[in-house]
Amino acid sequence: MLARPTLKRPDDHLESRPAATQAKPTEERFLVKVDGQTKRSFQSKDAAVRYGAEIKSKFPVVVVTVTDTGEGTSETVAPAQ
């Protein structure tokens, strides 16, 4: 049987890879939810509404809401005109 060399990874490859964590990502005040699932969070309401309107214009069937975690309110986003 023929012997073949053992493959090895370079050491610098292991150092450049970011450490895997189980930490929950940081959430901002305004959450954009698509069909009840949180997709992204924003600091300002305007940015969240613009992002939600963009999603709604691309996919008109889904329900897009912007939730304000500070006040506990939620509003449905209409598609951009």
Secondary structure, 3 states (H helix, E strand, C coil): CCCCCCCCCCHHHHHHCCCCCCCCCCCCCEEEEECCEEEEEECCHHHHHHHHHHHHHHCCCCCEEEEECCCCEEEECCCCC
